[in-house]
């Protein structure tokens, strides 16, 4: 047992983190939740991406060995349908691990929730790819396409065709190939017969289309004389046939066929992926697409629509439509847009260029403002706790030199500022500080903009470094601290300044060194000094490593994953004692 000379705390049940500091190890279930929210595609500053991925997969494997597989699957389903994940990769990886386990109850449950978790073909292809990878890693002699796996994939197509055949037809033609897979590949491996007992006629049309092409569909379902669908087909089947014909017809059109393309979009609800590239420089084509464009697709297309001239002061109706949608919290909620994806869209649009490619545009100020509002609306709205907060953002170099959840332009430090702003807009009684090996108060209120917050954070004394790409409007040589992160400083700052604080919220990567004392000891010292015996500490982890400095034996300390859209509600429940 080792004793901390600064704090007098022993290091029993503590481990050494990636930079030599003493922290506590996160249990496997919490590790799973962090992984689902943040993923592991971005390395922390000290841990390589591959190692971090292996560590997270090990945590899931440990839970499966402990007989908690069904609970793991249920959490995967919940996090997915509630839109709490930045990307689907962690969800699909975790679900595939459960589907490949030897525990029958877990395997059965994993395949049972597949249609709910895999909402579009891209998700399904990702899941299939992970399953096949795990089969080869486990040394299995088969391809992984056993009876249970085939039946589950068949069920995905069958259930979606019965629920909404037109939506499935749209998705099949929209996402024809993804993740190295196509519908034709899957149809060949799952052995789904177009005339099978459980296969409705609409799905039969779609399976022939993906496996044999449009000409074969015409041969079976359409008149050889007129080329029109047979009268004996069902009404829904003929609607699918007309849609597929429109998709085929628009493929060969050029920019000169603008009016016809617009007509096809309006009559058959075609989406951007159906339209030939050469037609996507037309204002009228984009105007037609915008009418029924889903929220996620609209946000992803803002740069293109601006570059072609649809979203300028001369197209007031289109501009107002976009801004109104971005400020509609119900639409944002129904689209399951994760806040980090909205943040990335805001940052990308504001930059006037994409992360990849040559597309450039002049950002529209109204859209920039609407996107920032959408960012705060994408977090689930909660009521104020009426408690006194101290919000502390770790601005150490470790928080500024990697991307958050694989999002270019977005660092954990930048993301922390956004999360803190959400709390500031909810809680009126709060203090802001930025810290590393020293601490600086920040003047931030609910009316300040995110850009102003980032400028305030840049005032922390330390070494000179450019913050270009982290949200500032222009290149600036601004100070960022170099010293080791001391997460005890927020509590010690409150003691030194005699602040009354009910809850400390620390945004960090937990790559902390003990400079003064353990953070848990600092909280206890603050409680004694202030007389606020139930003062709480929430550690918001901005990376998916396995560390925390929250003491699991102290009911007033809580560890959670950062940038979860449920974060404000989870914080509120903890602060008020509901969890």
N, C-alpha and C positions, 0 to 999 in steps of 0.2 A: 504494500500500500504506500503510495507516494503522497506527500503533503505539499500543498501550494504555500510557499513562503509568504506570498503577498496576502492571501485571503485566509489562511489557516484551514482551508477546506481540504479534505483528503480527496484523492483522485480515484477512490474505489468506484468501480463500475463506469469509469470514464476511459476514453480512448484518445489516442493522439491523432489529430486530423492531418490533412495533406501538407500543412506548413509547420507542424510541430506543436500546435496548441492543444490544450486539453478541452475536449468536448464530450458530449454524450452521444451514444449511438442511437439512431432512430430505429424503432422496432419495424419488423417487416411489413406490417399492415400500413403504417404511416409511410413507409418507403414506397409501397405500391401506390398510395394516393398521390404522393409527390410525383412519381413517375407518370401516372395517368395525366396529371395536370400539365407538367412541364416537359416530360419526355427526357431523353438523354442524348439527343442529337447534337446539342451544344456541350462542349466540355466545360467544366469549371476552369478557373484560371490555373489550377494546379493538377487536375486530374484529366488524363486524355479521354477523348470521346469513346474509344473502344472499351477501355477499362470501366468507365462509368456505365456503359450499356451492359457489360457482363455483370456488374454489381447489382443492377436493378433486376436483371433476369434471375439472378440467384435469389433475390428477395422473394420473387414470385414463386420460384421453385420450392423455397423453404416453406411457404404458406401451403403449397399443394401437399408437401410431405407431412405437414402438421394436420392434415385433414380439413383445411379451411378452404378447399377449392370452390365449393358452391358459394360461399361468402365472397370469395374473390370475383367470381363471375357476376354475382349480383351487384357488386360495387362497380365493375366494369360497365355493366348495363346502365346503372344509375348515372355515373359520370358522363357516359356517352349521350344518353337521351336528354340530360339536363344541359348539354352544351358546355361542360366545364373544362373540356380539353382544348388545348391550342391546336393540335394536329391529331389526326386519326392513327398515325403510326404506332404510338404507345398502346392505344386501345386495341388495335388489331394484333400487335405482337403478344400482348397479355392474353387476349382471347384465344389465340392460336396455341399458346402454351397450355391453356386449360383444355382445349380440344384434343391435344396430343398426350394428355396425361393418362395413366393407366387406371385412375379412379373413375369408375363408370358413372357415378352420380355427377361428378364434375364435368365429365365429357358430355353427358346427356344435357346438362344445364347449359353448357357452352353452345351447343348446336341449337338448343331451344331458343336462345335469345339472339341467334344470328340475324334473323330478319329485322329485329329492332335496332341492333347495333350497326349492321351494314346497310345503310339507308340508300346508298347509290352503288352502281357497279364498281367504282374505284375502290370503295371500302371492301367490297367482296373480293376483288382481285388481290388486294393487299393481304387479306386474311388467307386466301388460298396460297399465295406465295410464301407467307410465313409458315403455314402448315407443311408445305413441301420442304422448306428449308429445315425445319425441326425434325422431319422424318429422316432426312439424310444425315443430320448431325447425330441422331440417336442410333445410327447404324442399321436402320430398318431396310430390309431387302426389297420393299415395295415402294411405289411412288407416293404412297400416302392416301391414295384414292380408294379406301376401303368402303364397305357398304354404308356405314354410318355417315362418312364424309360425303359420299355421292348423294345419299338421300337428303342430307341437310342442304346441299347446294341446290338440288332439285326443288326442295321446299321453298327456297328463297325465290326462285323464278315463279313457281306456281302460286305462292301466296301473294306476290306483288302483282301478278297478272289478274288474279281474282279481285284484289282490292281496287286497283285502278289501272286497267290495261293501257290507257293512253299515256299515263305517266311512265309506265314501264317502257312503252315504245319510244317515248322521248329520251329516256335515260339510256336505252340500248343504242340508239343512234347518236346520242350526244357523247357518251363515254364508250366508244367502240373498242379502243385499246388503251389500257392503262397498266402501269406496274409490270410491263412485260407479258401481259395476258390479254386475250381477246375473248369475246363471247363465243366465237367459233372454237377456240381452244377448250373452253369450259364445256360447251355442248358435246364435244367429242369425248371428253373424259367422264362426264357425269351420266352419259348414256340416256339422255332424255329423249323419248320418242315423241315427235309432234302429234301423233295420234294416240298417245298413251291414255290410260283410263282417267287419270287426274288432271290431264292437260286440257285446258279450255281451248276453244278454237282460236281465240286471239293469240294465245301463247304459241299455238301451233304455227300461226302465220309468222310470228317473230322468230321462232327457232329455225324455220325454213329460210327466212331472210338472212340470218346471221351465218347459217351453215352452207347454204347453196346459192344465195344471191337473189336479187330482185326478179330476174327472169324466171327462176323456178317458182317463185311466189305467183307470178302472173299466170304461169302454166297451170297451176293447181287451183287458184281461187278466182281467176278472171276469165271472162269470155274471150275466146280466140278471135272472134269477129270484131268486137268493139273495144276489147281491152279493159272494159269496165268490170267491177266486181260482180260475181254471180248473185242473182236475186235470192238464191237459197242460203247465202251467207247471212249470219246474224247482223243486226244493226251495228253492234259494237265492233264486230270483225271488219265490216266494211269501213268503219271510221278509222281503224288501224291501217287498213289497206290504203285508204286515201292519204293518210299521213305519210306512210312510207313512200308512196308515189311522189308526194311533194318533196320529200327529202331527196329522192333520186333526181327529180327534174331540176332542182335548184343547183345541183352539183356542177353542171356544165355551164352555168350562166357566168357572164362577165359584167364588168362595170357598165357596159352599154345597156344591160338588161335591168337597170336599177328599178324601174317601175314594176316589172314583173316580180323581182325579188321582194319588193315591198308588199306586193299583193299576196305572195306566198306566205310571208311572215304574218300578215294580218289574218289570212284565212285559215292557216293551219298551226298557228302559234309556234313557228320555228324559232330556235334560239341561235345565239351567236355561233356555236360550234357547227351548226348546219350550213352556215353561209360561207361561200368561197372567199378566200383571202382577198381576192381582187375586188370584191364588192364591199369590203369593210372600210373603205375610205369615203363612203357616201354619208352625208348628213341625214338624208331621208331614210336610208337603211337603218341607221342607228336610232333615229326617231321612232321608227316602227318597232325595233327591238326593245326600246326602253318602255314601251307601253305596258307590257306584261313581264318585264324582266325581274327575276327574283332578286332579293336584297343583296345576297352575297355576290351574285354575278354583276350587279350594278356597281357595287363598291370596287370590285376588281377591274371594272371597265371605265372608271371615271377618267383616268388619264387619256385613254383612247378617245372617248367621247369629247373630251376637251380639245384634244389635238385636231379633230376633224371639224371643230367649230360648233358642235351642238350645244355646248354648255358655255355660252357667252351672253353678254348683255343683249344681243339681238334675238336670242331664243329664250325669252322670258318664261314661257310656259314650261319648257323642258327643264330649265334651271330651277324654277320653283318646285316642280315635281320632285326633282332629286333632293333638294334641301328639305322639303316636307317629309319625304320618306326617311331621310337620315335622322330627323328629329322625332320620329314616331317610335316610341319605346316598345309598343306592341309588335310592330313589324320586326324590330331588332330581336326581340325575344323569340318570335316564331321562326326566325331564320337561324336560330342557335349560333349567333355570331359571338365568338369568344372575344373578350376585350383586347387581348394581345393582337388578334388579327385586325381589329379596328384600329388599334394604335399603329400597326405597321402600315395600314392603308392610309391613315392620316399623314404619317411621316413620309411615305412614298409619294403621295399626291403633292404634298407641300414642297418636296424636293424638285418636282417638275420632271422627273425621269424615273424609269424603273430600275430595279436592282440589276437586271440583265436586259440585253436588247438595246436597240437604238432609239426607241420611242421617246420623244421629248414633248413637253407641253408647258404652257404658261398657266400656273395655278390660278383658279378663280377664288377670290377671297371669301365669297359667300359659302363655297363648298368647303374650304379649309375650316371655317368657323363651324359649319354644320357637322363636319367630321369630328371635330373636337367635342362637340356636344354629344354626338353619337357614342363617343368613347366612354363618357361618364354614364350614359344611359344604358350601355351594354352590361354594366354591373347591375345585379339585382338590387332594386331600390329597397332600403330599409329605413326604419325610423331611428331618430337619435336615441342614444342611451342616456343622455343628459349627464354623462360622466366626463371627468377632466382627463384629457389625453396629452401624452407627450409622444410625438411621432419622430422617430430617429432613423435617418437614412444613412446607411453605410456607403460612403463615397470613396472608399479605398480603390487603389488601382485594379485590384482583382475584380471589382464590380464594374469596371469601365473598359476592360480589354477583351471581353468575350461577348458573344451575342446571347440573347435570352430566348430559350426554346427554339433555336435555329432561325430566328428572325433577323435578317440583316438590318443594319441601322439601329437595332434595339438592344441596348445593353441592360443588364440587371439594375444598374444605377438609374437609368432612364425609366425603366418599368416601375421601379420603386417609387419614383416621384409621382407617377400616375396613380398608383395605389394609395399613396399618402394623400393625394389631392381628393380622391373619392371620400376618404374619411373626413378630410377638412370640410368638404361640402355638406357632410351629414352632421358632424359634431362641431358645435360653435365654440366650445371651450377647449382649446388645444394650443400646444406649443410645438414648434418645428425646430429640429436641430439636424445638422449634418456632421458626421464624425468619421474618423479613421483612428489614428493614434492621438488625435486631439479633437475637440468638439467646437462647433460654431453655431450660434442661434440663427435661425432664418425667419424673416418676416414674411409669413405666408397667410393669406386668408381665403375665404371661399370665393372671392371675386377675382382672384389673380389668375392669369392664364398659365398654361403649362410652360410656355416659352419663358415667362418671367420666373417660374419656379426653377427652371434649369439654369438661368442666369444667376439666380440667388445661390444655388448649389455650387456654381463655378467660383464663387467668392471664397470658398474654403482655402486657407493658406496652404501652400505646399509647392511642389515642383511644377514647372510650366509644361503644358501639354495642350494639344488641339482637341476641342470637343466637336469638331465638324462631324456630322453624322449622328450626333446624340440629341438633336432637336433644336440646337441654336440656329438662328436665322442665317448667320454668316460665319465665316471662318474667324476664330478668335483664339488667341493664345491665352488660356486661362489656367489658374492653378488647380491642380489635383494632388491630394496628399499622397506621399510615398510610404509613410510609416505603416507598421503592422496594425491590423484592425483590433481595437479594444472595445468589445461590446459591453463592458461595464460602465463606460463613460456616460451614457444617458441617465442612469440612476444616480451616479456620483454628481453629475451636473445639476440634477434636481435637488440633491442634498445641499450643494454649495450655494444654490440660488434660492433655497427655501421655497421651492415650488410645490404646490399641492397637486398631486397627480394620482388619479385612480387607476389608470392603465397606461403602461409603456408599450408602444408598438415599435419593434425594431425590424427594419427591412435589411436583410443581409444574406450573404452566401455561407455564413457560419465558418468561413475560413479565418478564424479568429485566433489571435495570440493573447495570452493572459499578460497584460502589461501592468495593471494595477491589482486586480483581483478577479475572481470568477464572477460572471454576470449574475448568477443565482445568489452569490454572497452579497453582491452590491444591492440587489433587490431587498434582501433581508435587512441589510443595513439601512436602506431607505425607509422601510416599514418602521424600524425602531426610531429613527430620527424624526420622521414626520408624524408618527402616531396613526398613520393610515394603515391599519393592520391587514386590511384585505387588498392592498395595492397589488395589481396584476401585471404580468409580463406576457406579451404575445410575440413570439419569434416568427417572422414571416420569411420563409426560405425562398430565395429567388433562383436557386439552382437545385438540381435533383441529385445532390450528393447525400450521403447517409449521416450527416452531422446535425446536431442541434446543441445549444447550450441551455435550453429549458430543462429544468429538473422535473422528471416525470413523477417524482414523489411529492412535489409541491403542487397542491390543487390550484394555486394561483399563477402557475406558469403553463403556457400553452404553445405548442409547436404546430405550424400549418404551412401548407404549400402556398407560395406566392402566385399571384395572377390567376387565381381561381375566381370565376364570376360569382361564386357563392361566398367569397371571402368576407364582404361586409356583413352578411347575415350570420356567418359562422362566428365572426368576432363579436357581434352583438350578443349572440346566445351565450358565449363564454363569459363576456363581461357581466351580463345580468344573471349568471349562474344557472342557465338553462341546460348547459352541457358540462 
